[in-house]
């Protein structure tokens, strides 16, 4: 397809009092570039290419390189007004603008032959000097058509763009910018990094893919593949209605350079779209489509298939087609990023081995009790809260592994500290499994065991480490060799790991745009840490030393710039309030009493 680039174009370095210009002209297979100071003829150089298409490609590349340095089309018809003169006519939410801030009005319809960069004091919004009032944003009187990307790199906040007609761009890649379009938005790829921006169409919004952390609204309906965030699926949305029955895995949608663990790197995606590079694979495929493509030959002779392995394949849901393999004896779903399992799992009644380690599962379906031939159940590295009572129907189960529950990404698995649940007790059903021979539950938060003795006389537990089991529980099963010293080590480990900036970043409790505080997450985390410590870490000298060190480090890291002292004080004031609430349940508890002065020092600044 031939590039629709204009045969000639002149750019300026800024809107007000431009200093330099850059221009190109295409004549057949020759491109002439002229640049210099405004008011002069500048200096020209010509380059001959092999054909006209090559000349257009060279001109396009040179043009976008100049735009990336802040230049823009010098022919744009425009006006400049004060914020206070148009504020009442704007639909975009305010961002603390001053009455004397300026607004750039583009008199449309506008057709830009290049990308549009919208950041404060950059590109088309650059100012004549550092003391000049900034441009708060752009108001377009009519349609805005961009032969390139609309992009910006401001995250916490950004300028506004209000379009009175329709907006069309090859790509949209912004952060904190606020974009409001009276009509439709049509683009190939829409990326929004960070959570403070806004994209709103009062008509329809159509894109091949929409991957954002911030708000996207389309009053007339949204069409495209919608990425739902960390660890989430991609759903096909038509007319604003998402098809949840046929999700896409990010690996089937986004190019590999953007995929990072279980998420998509939206910062890199923004840079790619801004540079004109596609973030999509050639042919996006849903999980079901990809499964059918890979398993098609086996599906035609399903009765012969005894073993299937999807280890490390990144499945985030089990497609219905999997359950056609009714004769499966072994199913390996290790490290597939599954968060839930469907009830249909119980249809695989001939399974003897089920490997589910490394998935972040919180619960198993009741239908697992239908797997009466099951011998091995591997559940290591999940986020299991309990096991269903129906598991007792698996009377041939011999090996059960619960090690490392929960695994490292516990908050992400549950979607927030306030939603986190932990397996505090070894599930009762474990003691009702008559054939169980091998049990592992190291590196869990288990602090109590079921009453009585296991139903299986063949059960052997070869040492238990890094749980929260106290001495009294260990004494019930001396043959298990429970290492209670490692219980204290585990409790202290989580106080160190969770009470730091990675666990409590500033934006988890404070919104710089609105100035509002919300301590739901941080308070829930502190309560969780306290529950782990009490009574495991008694007499608490060790954990108090950890709290002392980590609190000082956290306060310093959050206020590294010296400008966030108030936020740090508010955080630790909320911690003190948590202690006050906990003391109501545990009056005079030594950990709560001795911890209070540590928090109060940071709460008072």
N, C-alpha and C positions, 0 to 999 in steps of 0.2 A: 504494500500500500504506500503510495507516494505521500511524503510528509507535507502537511498543509501549511508549512511555514511561509510567511510573507516573503516576497522577493527582495524586500529591503526594509530595514527598520533602524531607528535611532533610539538609543537609550541614554538616560541621564543618571548621575550618581545619587541625586536626591531631588525632591520635589521643590523645596524652597531654596532659592539661590543656588542652583546647580553649579558645580565647579567643573566637572569633566563630562565628556560624552564618549559614547562608543557606538559605532554603526557598522552595519554590513550591507552588502548588495550582491545579489546573485545574478550573474549573466551567463546563461548556459552552464558550462561546467567550471566556471571561474567564480570565486568568491573574493570580493574586495572588502577588507576591514579597515575602517578609519576611526581613529581615536585621538583625543587631545583635549585641550581646555575649551570650555564653552566660550564662544565668541571668536574662535580661530577656526581655520580650515582643518586643523589636525594633520595627522600623518597617515598615509594610506599604504597598505600592503595587499598584494593580490596573490592568490593561490589557485593553481589549476588542478582540477581533479579529473578522474578518469571518465566521469559522465555526470549528467545533471543530478541524478539521484545522490551520488556521492557528494556533490557540491551542497545539496540541501542538508544531508546528514552532517557534514562538516560545519555548516552554518548553524544548525540546531545545537550541536555540541558546544560550539563557541558561545552562542547566545546564552545557554543555560549556565555555563561557567561564569559569564559576566553577571547574570541574575543572582547567582549564589554569592557574589561579592557585593550585592546591594543595588545593582542597577535595575532600571525598569523603563517601560515604554514612555518616551518623552512626549508622545502625542495625546496622552490621556486628557480629556476635558474634565476639569475639576474645579471645586471651590473649597475654601478652608473657612470653617466657622468655629466659634467657641462652643465648648460642651454645653454650657448653660442655654445656648440658643436652640439646641436640638434635643436636649435630654428628654423633654416631654413627649417626643415623637418616636423614641427608641423603644424597641421591645426587649432588647437584651438586658439582663440584670446588670446593675451597676457594680463598680469595683473600686469605690472610694475615689472617684474622679473629682478633680478640682473644677470650679466653674470656669477657670481660664484655660483648662486643657483644651486642646484643639481636636476637631473631627475633620477628617478628609472626606469630602463628598465627591464621588465619581459620577459624572453625568452620563448615564447609559442610554441605550444598551452598550455594554463594554465587551470588546473581544480582545483578549490578551494573547499575544503570540508566544508567550513564555509563562513560566511558573510565577506564582505570586507568594512572596515571603511576607508573613505578618507576625512580626515581633516588635516590641517597643523599641523605638529609636534605631530600627534596622530597615534596610531596603526602602520601600515606598513610604515608610513611616519614620525615616531618619529626619533629624532636625538640623537646622542651619548652624547651631552651636549648642554647647552643653547647657546654657542658661535658658534656652528657648523652651516655652511650654511644650510638653510632650503631646503627641497625637494619641488620643484614647482609642481610636479605631477608625473604621471605614464605613461609610454609608453609601450604598450603590443605588442610584435612582434608575432602576430598570434591571434587565437581565445582566448576568456576569458569566461570560464564557471564557474558560481558561484552557489554552493549549499546553497544558503542563500540570503541575501539582499546585495545590493550595497548601502551604505548609508553614509551620511555626514551631519553635523549640522552647518557648516559655512553658513551664510546667505549673508552678504554683498559681500563676495568674497570667493573663495575656490580654492583648487588645481585642476589641470586638469587630465583627464583620456582619453588617446587616444589609441584606440584599432585598430590594423591593420587588424583584421579579423572580426568575429561576436562576439556579446556579448549576453550571456544568463544569466539571474539571476531570482531567484524566485520573487524578488521585487527590485525596484529601488526607493530610497527615499533620495533626496538630497536638497540642498539649493543653495549656490553660486557656486558649483562645475561646471566645464565646461567639458562635456562629448562628445567626438566625436568618432564615430564608422565607420570604412570604409565599413563594411558590414551591416548585419541586427542586430536589437535589438529585443530580444524576452524575455518578462517578463510577470508576472501575473498582477502586479499592479505598476504603475509608479506615484510617487508623487514628486512634486517640490514646496517647500515652498519658499516664497519671490520671487522677480522678477529679480534677478541678475544672475541666473544660465542659463545653456544651455544644452540641450540634442539633439544631432543630429545623425541621422543614414543616411549614404549615400546609404544604401539599404532600406529595409522595417523596420517599427517599429510596432510590434504587442504586444498588451497588452489587458487584460480584461478591464482595466480602466486606463485612463490617466487624472490625476488631478494636474494641475500645474499652478503656477503664472508666471513662467518664460518660455523662448522660447523652443519650441519643434518642431523639423523639421525632416522629413523623405523624402528624395529625391525619394525613391522608393514607397512611399505611406504609410499612417498610418492606422492601423486597431485597433478599440477598442471603448469603451465608453469614450467620451471626455467631461470633466467638464469644463464649460466656465467661472467659477468665481462667485463672490458674486451675489446672487440673480438670477443667470443664470440657464439655463437648462443644462441637460446632453444630448449630441447628439451621436447617433451611427454613427461612421465613418468607411467607408470601402474604401480602396484604396485612402485615402485622401479626399474622398467626404462625406460630412456630410449630413445625412438625417434629414432635418429640419421639415419634415412633421409629424414626430412621436417622439417628444422629451421625455426625461425622467425627472422626478422631482428628485432632490437630495435625497429626502426621499425614493424613490423607488430604489435607487442604493447604498447609503452609510449606514453603520450601525449607529444606533441612537446616539452612544457616540461621533460621529464626527460632528453631525449636530448642528449648533449654529445659532439660529434665522433663517436668510434666506441664510446662507452660510454653507460651509464645513470648519471645522477647519483643515487646511492643516498642521499646526505644529503638531497637535496631530496625524493626518494621517501619517505623516512622522515617528513619534515615533512608531506607530503601525506596519508599514511595516518593519521598522528596527528590531523590536522585533519578527517578524515572524507572526504577527497577521493580518488576513484579514480585509480590510476596506470595503468590499462589503457585502451586504445582500446575503442570500442564492440564491435567484432567482431574479435578477434585472428585473423590469417591467417598461415599458414606461407609460406615463400618460394615454394614450388611453387603453393600456392593463389593467392597474389597474382600470380604470373607468369601462371597460367592465366586469371585474371580479366582482366588487362590485355591479354594476347596472344590471347585466345580468337578474335576475328574473323580475325586473321592466320593462326592455326593451321589454319583451314578451307581456306585457299588458300596454304599454305606454299610451294608451288612458284613463286609469283610474287614472293616476298619476297627482295630482293637485299641490302638494308641494314637492320641493326638497331643502334640506339644505346641503351645503358643508362647513359650517362655521368652520373655523379653520383647515380644512383638507389640507391646503397647496397647492391647485391647482395653478399651474403657467400658465396654458393655459386651454381653454375650448375645450375638445375633440368634434369632430363632432357628436358623438353619443348622446351628450346632447340635440341636437336640434331635436331628434326624439320625445321628449316629448312635442308635440305641444299643449297640453291642460293645460300646467302649468299655475297656477294662482299666485304662489309665488315661487321666486327663491332667496335663501340666499347664497351669495358668500362672506360673511364677513371674513376678514383676510385670504384670499386665495393667497396673493402675486401675484395677476394678475397685469401686467403692461399695457396690451392692451386687448381689447375685439374685437372679430371678427365681421364682418358685418352680420354674420348669426344670431346675437342676435335679429335682427328684425323679424326673423321667429317665435318667441315666442309671437305671436300677442294677446294672451289671458292673458298675464301677468298683474296683478294688483299691485303686490309688487315686487320690485327689490332692494335687499340689497347688496351694493357694498362697504361698509365702510372698511377701513383698508387695502387697496390694493396697493397704490402707483400709481393709474391710473393718466395719464396726460390728456387724452382726451377720450371722448365717441364717438363711431362710429355714423355716420349720420343715420344709420339704426334704431337708437333708436326712431326716429320719427314714425316708424311703430307700436310701442307699444301704440296704441291709447286707450287701456283699462287701462293704467297705472294710479294708484292712489298714490302710495308711491314710492319715489326714494331716497334712503339713500346713500349719497356720502361722508359721514364724513371720515376724515383721509385718504385722497388721495393727489395727487399733481396736481390737476386740474388747467389747464391754462385758460380754457374757457368751455362753453357748446355749442353744435352744434345748429344752428338756427332751424334745423329740430325738435328740442324738442317741438316747439310750436304746432306741430300736436298732441301732447299728451294733448288734450283739457280737459281730465278728471283728470289730475294730481292735487292732493290736498296737498301733503306734499313733500317738497324738503329740504334736509339737506345738507349743504355745509360746516359745521363746521370743523375746523382744516385742512384747505387746504392752504399750504402744511403741511404734517405731518413731523415727526422728521427726516426721512431718505431722505430728499429732494435731497441731492447731489447724493446719491446712486441710487435713482429712475431715475434721469436724466443722470447718468453716468459722472458727472463732473460739477463743478461750472460754467464753461463756457457754459454749455448747459442748465442751469436752467432757466425756465420761471415761472413767478408768475401771479396769477389772481389779477391784480391791479384794475380791475373794475368789479362790479357785472354784469354778462352777460346780455345783452339787452333782450334776450329771456325770462328771468325770468319775466319781466314786460308784456310779451305777453301771459302768461298762464292764461286763463279765469277762471279756477276753483280753482286756488291755494289758500289755506287757511292757510297753515303753512310754514314759511320760516325761516331757521336758517343759518347764515353765520358768527358766532363768530369765533375768532381765524383764521382770514384770513388776507391777505394783501390788501383787498379791500379798496381803498381810494376814489372811486367815484361811483355814482349810475347812472342807465340809466336815460335818459331824460324823462320828463312827469310823469304820474301816472301809477301804475299797472293796467292791464286790469281787474284783479279780484277785485271786490268790497268787497269780503269776506276775503281778505288777512289780517292776523294778525301777526305782528312781536313782540314777547314779549321780548324786550330789545336786544340791540346789544353791545357786549363787545369785546375788544381785536381785533379791526380792525385798519385800518389807516385812518378812516373817519374823516375829519376835521369838524369844527363847521358849516361851510356853508352848507355842505351836511346834517348834522344832523338836521339843522333847516328846511329842506324841509319836514321832516317826524317826527315832534315832538312826535307823538304817538308811534313811534318805540323806544323811550327812548335810543338813542345812547349814550353810555358812551365814550366821546371823551378823557377823562383823561386816560382811559385804552389804547387809541391809542398810547400815548407817552410811556406808560409802555411797550407795545408790541415792539415798535421800539427799545427801550433800551435793552430789553431782548435779541433780536437777535444780537445786537452788542456785548453783553457779551458772548453769547453762541458760536457764530461763530468765534470770534476773539480770539482763544486760540489754544493750540497745537493740540487738537483733530481735529480742522478744518484746521489747517495749520501745518501738520507734516513736518519734514525736507525733507523726501523723496518725498514730493509733488512738490518741486521746485529745488531740487539738487540731482544729481546722483553721489554718491561717487566713482563709478567705472570710469566713464569718466570725472568727474569733471565739467560736463555741468550744466548750470542753465536753467530752463524753468519756467517763472512766469505766464504762461497762467492761471493756476488755481487760484493762490493766487490773481492776479490782478482782475480776474473776481469776486472773493468773495468780495474783498474790494469795487468794484463798486456796487455790490448788496447791501452791508451794507449801503453805502452812499445813494443809491436810496431810501432805506427804511427810512432813517433819514430825508431826505429833501422832504418836509418842516415839516414833522410830529413832529420832535424833537425840533423845534424852541422854544426858542432862543438858544438852543444847549449847554447850560452849563452842563446839565445832561449827554448828550452823550459824550461831551469832557472829562468829568471826567471818563467815562467808557473807552474811548480810551486811556486815560493816564494810567489807571490801567492795562488794558488788554495788552497794548503794552509792558509795563515793565515786566509783567508776561510772555508773549510770548517770549520775548528776553531772559529772564532768563531760561525758560524751554528748549528752543532750544539749549542754550549754557550751559547746566547744567554741562558738563564735562570741560568747559573752553577751548575746542578745536574747537568750531564752531562759533567763533566771526566773521569771515569773511562771513560766510553764513548768519548770522543775519544782518550784515551791508548791504549785497546785497539785502536781502529781503526788508528791510525798504527803501533802495534806489529805489526799484521798486515801493513801495507804494508812495514815493514822486513823481515819474514819473506819477503815476495814478492821483494824485492830480493836477499836471500840466496840464494833458489832460482834466480833468474835469473843471478846471478854464477857459479853452477856451470856454466851453459851458455856464459856470456860472461865468462871471468875477466878482471878488470881493466878492464872496459868503462868508459869515462869518464863516460857518463851515469849508470850505476848507482852508480858510486863517488861522484860529486858529488851525487847525489840523496839518498843515505843520510843525511847530516847534517840535511837539511831535514826529513825524516820523523822522525828521532830527536828533534829539538827538541820536536815535538808529542807524540811517544810518551812522553817523560819528564815532560810537563806543564809 
